Amino acid sequence: MTDAELENYAKDLELQLVRARRHPLRTASDLLVYRILSALSSPRSVLSPKTTSRFARSAAKRSPSRSLLLNAPADATPQDSFVPLKGARPRNPDLPTLIVVTHEASLTGAPILALNLGEALSSRYNIVFITLGPGKLLGAFREASTEVLLTDRQVVRAQVYQDIVKYVMARDHVAFAVVNSVESSAILPAMKNAGVRVVTLVHEFAGYTPNRDKVFGTIADSSVAMVFSSPLTLENAVETGAVKATGAVHVVPQGRCRVPAAPVSEARRTAETARLLQKLRPTGSEGRFLVMGAGSVELRKGLDLFIECANRLVHGPDGDRFDFVWIGGGYEPTKGYNYSVFLADQIHRSGLETRLRILSPTNEIETAYRTADLFLLSSRLDPLPNVTVDAMSLGLPIVCFERASGIAPILEESELGEACVARYLDTGDLSDKVRALANDNDLLERVRQRSMDVARARFDFAGYAARIEEMALSSVARTAQTVPSCQ
């Protein structure tokens, strides 16, 4: 972003703030209208495509982020635009370009993986990030790249993807692109039309992917390699028929990702660490066996199953020695009729108000890993959560369900299955695994050491990035296969 663009943006932001202060009711009304129009134009709308398209155009004109489209004409809307943001790294004319696409710039698993891929390969390529949504990582993307191209996949037209790819191709020699996650797949036809070699990373389960046949068909048709993060996600794609006899398909667990530090002072970081420690082990809970869970508060992550395990353990033998904490966003039991309402009621009826705490996301989550005694992964479906990679790397034992996450087969292959992997969604068995580890210090220590050894061997990010690069650049003919071997 040039100095002039920054100045214009600052002026625009200042003007919006002045208007909001002078007309708060009008601002609130505009936001309400925008949200209503967005809901009416969502893919889940029961309205006709023509009607939802009209509502989408109306919503785009009222979008609170519309002023961010700095390269667009004054009457443009997000569905007609993308924003080029200058990166902190100078473009090296002697290097080819690597495009890394992410579905948004949120501080979550897939965007963090995209950021780490760009960083890992930046010594050999000019990195251009394309992010199909905003988020807290936008600054980190700019620091790690020569340029970031920002658009909004919620309202953007297909033509804009063509424009974005042409914009890069007109200037750069693109070696290949990495399209990260199924949610970024809409850009693939534009990549194919431009002749870009693409490796697509698949983290999602086909079973819960809307329009999976079309989506996975597009991925297979547009990619030189389709990379699943775990055998479980590949098996699900094959079972559902989403993976056809096209392309090259691999299983490569991602390495451990670096989570960018928040741009805060050391004093604030120290204060946050102290606050988190107090929440993790409040006065009176010293010496208890602390069981940790983490993730967005949604049905897939199984917080209700986490609570059920807590209920079994707290009200079972030696129950007074257990404490539980969950760290993640989205717990809003006072806002409407949602999953959180039932979770709060479950906690109350289980008598766990003083023994189970739900905390907001924190930038100091590593403090939680080092403070907890065990990580309980209660997910119903989870490809290969970054939290499990981080936990194992720090020697925090993981207990999980079989066939519910990508970490389960890794634990089983590493001779940790008996101690750490419970029967599918069997909270009784899961609770027994936790109790056994809590009651046997020698077993707990063996699991800690083995977890760290496995993490060092399996979660090397430099090796992961090199594998992705090799798949993209290999000139070896790729044999189509319906059920590929896992590598």
VEXTI-765016 format. One record per residue (C-alpha): residue number from 1; x, y, z. Coordinates in Angstrom, 3 decimals. Layout:
[NUM; [X; Y; Z]];
...
This chain:
[1; [0.000; 0.000; 0.000]];
[2; [1.504; 3.365; -1.009]];
[3; [1.792; 6.356; 1.321]];
[4; [-0.946; 8.082; -0.667]];
[5; [-3.235; 5.054; -0.321]];
[6; [-2.570; 4.901; 3.408]];
[7; [-3.368; 8.594; 3.735]];
[8; [-6.601; 8.177; 1.768]];
[9; [-7.533; 5.164; 3.862]];
[10; [-6.883; 7.085; 7.093]];
[11; [-9.000; 9.984; 5.882]];
[12; [-11.792; 7.644; 4.839]];
[13; [-11.696; 5.863; 8.203]];
[14; [-11.740; 9.188; 10.045]];
[15; [-14.746; 10.313; 8.002]];
[16; [-16.606; 7.087; 8.789]];
[17; [-15.926; 7.498; 12.512]];
[18; [-17.209; 11.073; 12.446]];
[19; [-20.374; 9.973; 10.656]];
[20; [-20.877; 7.102; 13.117]];
[21; [-20.576; 9.446; 16.110]];
[22; [-22.959; 12.004; 14.631]];
[23; [-25.541; 9.480; 13.469]];
[24; [-25.279; 6.388; 15.705]];
[25; [-28.843; 5.250; 15.022]];
[26; [-28.361; 5.528; 11.269]];
[27; [-25.089; 3.571; 11.528]];
[28; [-26.798; 0.828; 13.552]];
[29; [-29.688; 0.745; 11.093]];
[30; [-27.333; 0.443; 8.107]];
[31; [-25.505; -2.430; 9.790]];
[32; [-28.774; -4.208; 10.550]];
[33; [-29.919; -3.854; 6.932]];
[34; [-26.542; -5.170; 5.724]];
[35; [-26.813; -8.234; 7.962]];
[36; [-30.380; -8.955; 6.864]];
[37; [-29.439; -8.654; 3.188]];
[38; [-26.383; -10.871; 3.741]];
[39; [-28.551; -13.538; 5.361]];
[40; [-31.085; -13.401; 2.517]];
[41; [-28.304; -13.787; -0.055]];
[42; [-26.446; -16.621; 1.691]];
[43; [-26.023; -20.007; -0.064]];
[44; [-28.470; -21.481; 2.460]];
[45; [-31.219; -19.074; 1.425]];
[46; [-34.470; -20.643; 0.194]];
[47; [-34.935; -17.814; -2.307]];
[48; [-34.299; -18.157; -6.035]];
[49; [-30.766; -17.613; -7.400]];
[50; [-31.888; -14.443; -9.172]];
[51; [-33.365; -13.014; -5.985]];
[52; [-30.373; -13.974; -3.812]];
[53; [-28.051; -12.388; -6.390]];
[54; [-30.012; -9.139; -6.171]];
[55; [-29.832; -9.202; -2.384]];
[56; [-26.080; -9.930; -2.574]];
[57; [-25.522; -6.824; -4.707]];
[58; [-27.528; -4.740; -2.270]];
[59; [-25.595; -6.169; 0.690]];
[60; [-22.260; -5.463; -0.997]];
[61; [-23.153; -1.796; -1.395]];
[62; [-23.796; -1.587; 2.345]];
[63; [-20.794; -3.676; 3.450]];
[64; [-18.895; -2.109; 6.380]];
[65; [-15.638; -3.161; 4.659]];
[66; [-16.509; -1.537; 1.343]];
[67; [-14.127; 1.384; 1.941]];
[68; [-11.168; -1.037; 1.999]];
[69; [-11.420; -1.519; -1.754]];
[70; [-8.799; 1.132; -2.440]];
[71; [-8.133; 0.239; -6.070]];
[72; [-11.791; 0.252; -7.050]];
[73; [-13.728; 3.104; -8.624]];
[74; [-15.921; 5.127; -6.302]];
[75; [-19.081; 3.254; -7.253]];
[76; [-17.517; -0.230; -7.092]];
[77; [-18.641; -2.975; -4.755]];
[78; [-16.640; -5.908; -3.302]];
[79; [-18.053; -8.284; -5.882]];
[80; [-16.305; -6.286; -8.607]];
[81; [-12.976; -5.720; -6.888]];
[82; [-9.844; -6.890; -5.182]];
[83; [-7.344; -4.950; -3.128]];
[84; [-3.586; -5.144; -3.836]];
[85; [-1.583; -4.526; -0.654]];
[86; [2.170; -4.049; -0.907]];
[87; [4.178; -6.573; 1.064]];
[88; [7.193; -5.843; 3.245]];
[89; [9.591; -7.989; 1.192]];
[90; [11.075; -6.495; -1.985]];
[91; [10.365; -8.356; -5.185]];
[92; [13.451; -10.169; -6.490]];
[93; [13.341; -10.184; -10.320]];
[94; [15.661; -13.200; -10.377]];
[95; [13.197; -15.397; -8.469]];
[96; [9.964; -17.008; -9.684]];
[97; [6.707; -16.322; -7.864]];
[98; [4.747; -18.648; -5.612]];
[99; [1.057; -17.883; -5.117]];
[100; [-0.445; -19.040; -1.819]];
[101; [-4.249; -18.846; -1.587]];
[102; [-6.155; -18.914; 1.686]];
[103; [-9.903; -18.633; 2.257]];
[104; [-9.445; -15.794; 4.780]];
[105; [-6.842; -14.126; 6.980]];
[106; [-8.273; -15.173; 10.341]];
[107; [-6.026; -16.347; 13.173]];
[108; [-7.097; -19.964; 12.644]];
[109; [-5.571; -23.224; 11.426]];
[110; [-5.710; -23.024; 7.615]];
[111; [-4.599; -19.367; 7.271]];
[112; [-1.777; -19.960; 9.772]];
[113; [-0.653; -22.933; 7.669]];
[114; [-0.741; -20.763; 4.525]];
[115; [1.375; -18.124; 6.248]];
[116; [3.948; -20.702; 7.337]];
[117; [4.148; -22.172; 3.829]];
[118; [4.902; -18.761; 2.381]];
[119; [7.539; -18.099; 5.008]];
[120; [9.165; -21.520; 4.546]];
[121; [9.556; -21.054; 0.778]];
[122; [10.308; -17.320; 0.699]];
[123; [14.047; -17.822; 0.176]];
[124; [13.368; -19.402; -3.238]];
[125; [10.287; -17.495; -4.410]];
[126; [8.619; -14.137; -4.420]];
[127; [5.559; -14.864; -2.299]];
[128; [2.154; -13.485; -3.287]];
[129; [-0.699; -14.266; -0.927]];
[130; [-4.276; -14.221; -2.178]];
[131; [-6.713; -14.081; 0.712]];
[132; [-10.404; -14.502; -0.028]];
[133; [-11.460; -12.786; 3.177]];
[134; [-10.112; -10.375; 5.800]];
[135; [-8.750; -11.191; 9.234]];
[136; [-6.135; -10.580; 11.902]];
[137; [-3.336; -12.229; 9.900]];
[138; [-3.430; -9.658; 7.097]];
[139; [-0.459; -7.796; 8.562]];
[140; [1.517; -11.019; 8.970]];
[141; [0.773; -11.954; 5.344]];
[142; [2.145; -8.593; 4.224]];
[143; [5.291; -9.021; 6.332]];
[144; [5.982; -12.402; 4.719]];
[145; [5.312; -11.465; 1.088]];
[146; [5.930; -9.112; -1.780]];
[147; [2.177; -8.524; -2.135]];
[148; [-1.182; -9.542; -0.713]];
[149; [-4.326; -9.541; -2.855]];
[150; [-7.508; -9.246; -0.807]];
[151; [-11.067; -9.937; -1.920]];
[152; [-14.284; -11.226; -0.348]];
[153; [-15.347; -14.735; -1.357]];
[154; [-18.778; -14.182; 0.198]];
[155; [-19.827; -11.745; -2.528]];
[156; [-17.161; -11.840; -5.235]];
[157; [-18.020; -12.777; -8.815]];
[158; [-16.122; -15.530; -10.640]];
[159; [-14.670; -12.962; -13.047]];
[160; [-12.752; -11.334; -10.206]];
[161; [-10.775; -14.543; -9.656]];
[162; [-9.783; -14.365; -13.339]];
[163; [-8.753; -10.736; -12.839]];
[164; [-6.648; -11.569; -9.787]];
[165; [-4.745; -14.360; -11.536]];
[166; [-4.211; -12.237; -14.661]];
[167; [-2.942; -9.395; -12.468]];
[168; [-0.191; -11.640; -11.075]];
[169; [0.594; -13.458; -14.322]];
[170; [1.001; -10.204; -16.267]];
[171; [3.954; -9.228; -14.079]];
[172; [5.439; -12.374; -12.586]];
[173; [6.731; -15.743; -13.699]];
[174; [4.569; -17.999; -11.529]];
[175; [6.245; -21.309; -10.697]];
[176; [3.182; -22.780; -9.041]];
[177; [0.386; -22.055; -6.589]];
[178; [-0.791; -23.640; -3.369]];
[179; [-4.543; -23.392; -2.840]];
[180; [-5.165; -24.019; 0.825]];
[181; [-8.427; -25.692; 1.892]];
[182; [-11.636; -26.653; 0.114]];
[183; [-13.061; -23.248; 0.972]];
[184; [-10.586; -21.633; -1.437]];
[185; [-11.515; -23.880; -4.363]];
[186; [-13.559; -21.243; -6.226]];
[187; [-10.335; -19.728; -7.555]];
[188; [-9.159; -23.015; -9.106]];
[189; [-10.855; -22.655; -12.540]];
[190; [-9.117; -19.297; -12.979]];
[191; [-5.788; -20.916; -12.076]];
[192; [-6.392; -23.723; -14.568]];
[193; [-7.381; -21.337; -17.363]];
[194; [-4.151; -19.419; -16.814]];
[195; [-2.070; -22.593; -16.914]];
[196; [-0.874; -22.382; -13.305]];
[197; [0.321; -25.618; -11.695]];
[198; [-1.648; -25.971; -8.462]];
[199; [-1.247; -28.103; -5.379]];
[200; [-4.492; -28.099; -3.391]];
[201; [-4.407; -28.827; 0.331]];
[202; [-7.516; -30.558; 1.669]];
[203; [-8.157; -30.279; 5.410]];
[204; [-11.912; -30.767; 5.382]];
[205; [-14.000; -33.932; 5.442]];
[206; [-15.910; -34.556; 2.234]];
[207; [-18.819; -35.810; 4.342]];
[208; [-19.649; -32.335; 5.610]];
[209; [-18.612; -30.361; 2.513]];
[210; [-21.592; -28.790; 0.674]];
[211; [-21.809; -29.739; -3.006]];
[212; [-18.901; -32.101; -2.415]];
[213; [-19.008; -33.810; -5.820]];
[214; [-18.721; -30.495; -7.628]];
[215; [-16.121; -29.081; -5.236]];
[216; [-13.855; -32.123; -5.208]];
[217; [-14.337; -32.551; -8.943]];
[218; [-13.079; -29.009; -9.462]];
[219; [-10.081; -29.669; -7.205]];
[220; [-9.140; -32.872; -9.039]];
[221; [-9.609; -31.264; -12.449]];
[222; [-7.508; -28.184; -11.641]];
[223; [-4.671; -29.562; -9.493]];
[224; [-1.467; -31.431; -10.250]];
[225; [-1.670; -32.792; -6.697]];
[226; [-4.362; -33.071; -4.043]];
[227; [-2.865; -33.312; -0.550]];
[228; [-4.900; -34.578; 2.380]];
[229; [-3.679; -33.858; 5.892]];
[230; [-4.593; -37.299; 7.260]];
[231; [-5.584; -40.792; 6.079]];
[232; [-8.959; -40.236; 7.751]];
[233; [-9.896; -37.331; 5.491]];
[234; [-8.784; -39.227; 2.404]];
[235; [-10.777; -42.314; 3.397]];
[236; [-13.852; -40.152; 3.919]];
[237; [-13.429; -38.578; 0.486]];
[238; [-13.165; -41.994; -1.141]];
[239; [-16.089; -43.462; 0.827]];
[240; [-18.380; -40.601; -0.178]];
[241; [-17.322; -40.835; -3.806]];
[242; [-15.885; -37.319; -3.772]];
[243; [-12.462; -38.451; -5.014]];
[244; [-12.599; -39.808; -8.533]];
[245; [-9.965; -41.424; -10.739]];
[246; [-8.210; -38.151; -11.581]];
[247; [-5.041; -36.464; -10.489]];
[248; [-2.420; -37.442; -7.937]];
[249; [-3.588; -37.797; -4.356]];
[250; [-1.332; -37.901; -1.322]];
[251; [-1.493; -37.880; 2.459]];
[252; [1.064; -35.582; 4.079]];
[253; [0.559; -34.433; 7.702]];
[254; [1.426; -30.770; 8.018]];
[255; [4.344; -29.699; 10.147]];
[256; [4.152; -27.647; 13.290]];
[257; [3.170; -24.085; 12.436]];
[258; [4.533; -20.913; 13.947]];
[259; [1.700; -18.734; 15.208]];
[260; [2.635; -15.075; 14.709]];
[261; [2.983; -13.129; 17.919]];
[262; [0.433; -10.422; 18.554]];
[263; [1.774; -6.897; 17.979]];
[264; [1.664; -5.984; 21.677]];
[265; [4.213; -4.780; 24.157]];
[266; [6.149; -7.126; 26.403]];
[267; [4.269; -5.664; 29.365]];
[268; [0.911; -6.581; 27.844]];
[269; [2.178; -10.046; 26.956]];
[270; [3.361; -10.559; 30.522]];
[271; [0.020; -9.346; 31.846]];
[272; [-1.878; -11.715; 29.555]];
[273; [0.268; -14.646; 30.670]];
[274; [-0.411; -13.823; 34.317]];
[275; [-4.145; -13.476; 33.643]];
[276; [-4.226; -16.799; 31.802]];
[277; [-2.339; -18.622; 34.556]];
[278; [-4.836; -17.353; 37.101]];
[279; [-7.720; -18.595; 34.938]];
[280; [-6.069; -21.960; 34.328]];
[281; [-5.264; -22.619; 37.969]];
[282; [-7.345; -20.289; 40.146]];
[283; [-6.834; -20.108; 43.872]];
[284; [-7.977; -23.348; 45.469]];
[285; [-7.293; -25.537; 42.428]];
[286; [-3.568; -25.999; 43.055]];
[287; [-2.453; -29.594; 42.658]];
[288; [-5.428; -30.713; 40.596]];
[289; [-4.954; -32.645; 37.371]];
[290; [-5.747; -30.044; 34.698]];
[291; [-7.428; -31.355; 31.541]];
[292; [-7.405; -28.926; 28.634]];
[293; [-9.478; -28.700; 25.439]];
[294; [-9.378; -26.080; 22.697]];
[295; [-11.158; -25.023; 19.540]];
[296; [-14.081; -23.005; 18.269]];
[297; [-17.293; -23.668; 20.135]];
[298; [-19.187; -25.670; 17.531]];
[299; [-20.786; -29.108; 17.372]];
[300; [-17.947; -30.588; 15.308]];
[301; [-15.388; -29.822; 18.030]];
[302; [-17.445; -31.747; 20.591]];
[303; [-17.421; -29.410; 23.583]];
[304; [-20.552; -31.216; 24.791]];
[305; [-18.542; -34.462; 24.810]];
[306; [-15.747; -32.692; 26.681]];
[307; [-18.304; -31.622; 29.309]];
[308; [-19.667; -35.165; 29.497]];
[309; [-16.162; -36.504; 30.188]];
[310; [-15.676; -33.850; 32.848]];
[311; [-18.951; -34.921; 34.457]];
[312; [-17.851; -38.567; 34.516]];
[313; [-14.468; -37.750; 36.016]];
[314; [-15.495; -35.115; 38.559]];
[315; [-18.326; -37.304; 39.874]];
[316; [-16.329; -40.534; 39.667]];
[317; [-13.539; -41.991; 41.826]];
[318; [-11.099; -39.327; 43.083]];
[319; [-13.161; -36.744; 41.246]];
[320; [-12.026; -33.899; 43.453]];
[321; [-8.557; -34.000; 41.873]];
[322; [-9.705; -33.054; 38.337]];
[323; [-10.102; -29.622; 36.780]];
[324; [-11.105; -28.702; 33.211]];
[325; [-10.587; -25.742; 30.917]];
[326; [-11.619; -25.101; 27.309]];
[327; [-10.045; -22.302; 25.263]];
[328; [-11.830; -21.108; 22.141]];
[329; [-14.074; -18.509; 20.588]];
[330; [-17.813; -18.657; 20.010]];
[331; [-19.146; -19.406; 23.483]];
[332; [-22.138; -17.042; 23.677]];
[333; [-24.857; -18.584; 25.875]];
[334; [-26.666; -15.266; 26.275]];
[335; [-26.986; -14.526; 22.547]];
[336; [-29.957; -16.264; 21.025]];
[337; [-30.922; -19.890; 20.658]];
[338; [-27.672; -21.640; 19.803]];
[339; [-25.289; -24.481; 20.713]];
[340; [-23.802; -22.427; 23.577]];
[341; [-27.166; -22.222; 25.349]];
[342; [-27.284; -26.000; 25.667]];
[343; [-23.631; -26.184; 26.719]];
[344; [-24.223; -23.716; 29.539]];
[345; [-27.244; -25.716; 30.667]];
[346; [-25.228; -28.943; 30.487]];
[347; [-22.498; -27.443; 32.672]];
[348; [-25.091; -26.244; 35.201]];
[349; [-27.044; -29.516; 35.357]];
[350; [-23.786; -31.480; 35.671]];
[351; [-22.727; -29.368; 38.647]];
[352; [-19.500; -28.292; 36.962]];
[353; [-19.664; -24.506; 37.350]];
[354; [-16.623; -24.442; 39.651]];
[355; [-14.688; -27.214; 37.907]];
[356; [-14.933; -26.372; 34.218]];
[357; [-14.018; -23.000; 32.745]];
[358; [-14.465; -21.798; 29.163]];
[359; [-11.932; -19.122; 28.221]];
[360; [-11.706; -16.820; 25.223]];
[361; [-8.925; -17.316; 22.656]];
[362; [-5.517; -16.098; 23.742]];
[363; [-2.264; -15.267; 21.986]];
[364; [-0.412; -16.972; 24.849]];
[365; [-1.958; -20.409; 24.374]];
[366; [1.478; -22.031; 24.632]];
[367; [1.298; -21.083; 28.314]];
[368; [-1.805; -23.246; 28.553]];
[369; [-0.062; -26.204; 26.891]];
[370; [2.799; -25.943; 29.378]];
[371; [0.458; -25.578; 32.352]];
[372; [-2.070; -28.342; 31.593]];
[373; [-1.469; -32.001; 32.421]];
[374; [-3.366; -33.489; 29.468]];
[375; [-5.091; -32.416; 26.250]];
[376; [-8.516; -33.958; 25.663]];
[377; [-9.496; -33.842; 21.989]];
[378; [-13.257; -34.389; 22.000]];
[379; [-13.838; -33.639; 18.300]];
[380; [-16.398; -35.607; 16.334]];
[381; [-14.563; -34.832; 13.086]];
[382; [-11.217; -33.052; 12.900]];
[383; [-8.700; -33.622; 10.086]];
[384; [-5.410; -32.828; 11.867]];
[385; [-5.885; -29.954; 14.332]];
[386; [-2.917; -27.632; 14.803]];
[387; [-3.596; -27.727; 18.542]];
[388; [-2.710; -31.422; 18.671]];
[389; [0.516; -30.869; 16.737]];
[390; [1.478; -28.067; 19.130]];
[391; [0.481; -30.042; 22.214]];
[392; [2.494; -33.118; 21.235]];
[393; [5.513; -30.984; 20.345]];
[394; [5.493; -29.607; 23.886]];
[395; [5.038; -33.019; 25.467]];
[396; [1.382; -32.605; 26.421]];
[397; [-0.333; -36.035; 26.208]];
[398; [-3.393; -36.220; 23.956]];
[399; [-6.436; -38.416; 24.499]];
[400; [-8.945; -38.663; 21.640]];
[401; [-11.562; -40.824; 19.903]];
[402; [-10.644; -43.317; 17.195]];
[403; [-11.823; -42.525; 13.644]];
[404; [-12.733; -38.963; 14.639]];
[405; [-9.498; -37.070; 13.975]];
[406; [-6.304; -37.306; 11.983]];
[407; [-4.190; -37.464; 15.126]];
[408; [-5.723; -40.795; 16.237]];
[409; [-3.977; -43.002; 13.614]];
[410; [-0.689; -41.199; 14.274]];
[411; [-0.991; -42.049; 17.976]];
[412; [-1.903; -45.643; 17.135]];
[413; [1.022; -46.037; 14.731]];
[414; [3.319; -44.638; 17.427]];
[415; [2.364; -47.225; 20.069]];
[416; [0.291; -44.667; 21.970]];
[417; [-3.091; -46.049; 20.957]];
[418; [-3.743; -48.149; 24.055]];
[419; [-3.089; -45.245; 26.410]];
[420; [-4.505; -42.406; 24.351]];
[421; [-7.133; -43.512; 21.785]];
[422; [-10.653; -44.340; 22.998]];
[423; [-13.461; -46.082; 21.137]];
[424; [-15.399; -43.897; 18.713]];
[425; [-17.395; -41.259; 20.650]];
[426; [-17.331; -43.482; 23.767]];
[427; [-17.016; -40.881; 26.513]];
[428; [-16.837; -43.625; 29.138]];
[429; [-13.737; -45.104; 27.523]];
[430; [-12.291; -41.630; 26.940]];
[431; [-12.765; -40.767; 30.617]];
[432; [-11.106; -44.038; 31.645]];
[433; [-8.071; -43.156; 29.517]];
[434; [-7.781; -39.773; 31.234]];
[435; [-8.142; -41.328; 34.699]];
[436; [-5.523; -43.992; 33.958]];
[437; [-2.977; -41.365; 32.923]];
[438; [-3.807; -39.171; 35.906]];
[439; [-3.307; -42.082; 38.298]];
[440; [-0.009; -43.370; 36.867]];
[441; [2.847; -40.857; 36.840]];
[442; [5.211; -43.283; 35.132]];
[443; [2.735; -43.908; 32.309]];
[444; [2.066; -40.178; 31.990]];
[445; [5.785; -39.443; 31.711]];
[446; [6.312; -42.182; 29.092]];
[447; [3.458; -40.763; 27.022]];
[448; [4.943; -37.259; 27.337]];
[449; [8.347; -38.359; 26.088]];
[450; [6.949; -40.503; 23.306]];
[451; [4.674; -37.649; 22.167]];
[452; [7.637; -35.293; 21.816]];
[453; [9.639; -37.911; 19.921]];
[454; [6.761; -38.526; 17.510]];
[455; [6.207; -34.788; 17.003]];
[456; [9.866; -34.224; 16.121]];
[457; [9.766; -37.055; 13.595]];
[458; [6.346; -36.398; 12.050]];
[459; [5.741; -32.649; 12.225]];
[460; [8.748; -31.062; 10.528]];
[461; [7.410; -28.032; 8.673]];
[462; [10.462; -27.514; 6.466]];
[463; [10.097; -31.085; 5.243]];
[464; [6.364; -30.585; 4.692]];
[465; [6.938; -27.458; 2.605]];
[466; [9.601; -29.256; 0.561]];
[467; [7.155; -32.087; -0.198]];
[468; [4.545; -29.615; -1.433]];
[469; [7.134; -27.911; -3.638]];
[470; [8.333; -31.244; -5.011]];
[471; [4.804; -32.276; -5.968]];
[472; [4.260; -29.033; -7.833]];
[473; [7.505; -29.046; -9.760]];
[474; [7.917; -32.744; -10.462]];
[475; [7.910; -33.593; -14.150]];
[476; [7.143; -37.243; -13.468]];
[477; [3.922; -38.339; -15.149]];
[478; [1.162; -38.740; -12.623]];
[479; [-0.968; -41.841; -12.745]];
[480; [-4.703; -41.394; -12.128]];
[481; [-5.984; -43.474; -9.259]];
[482; [-9.240; -43.907; -7.404]];
[483; [-7.858; -45.069; -4.074]];
[484; [-4.259; -43.855; -3.853]];
[485; [-1.682; -45.191; -1.490]];
[486; [-1.017; -43.006; 1.538]];
[487; [2.470; -41.558; 1.598]];
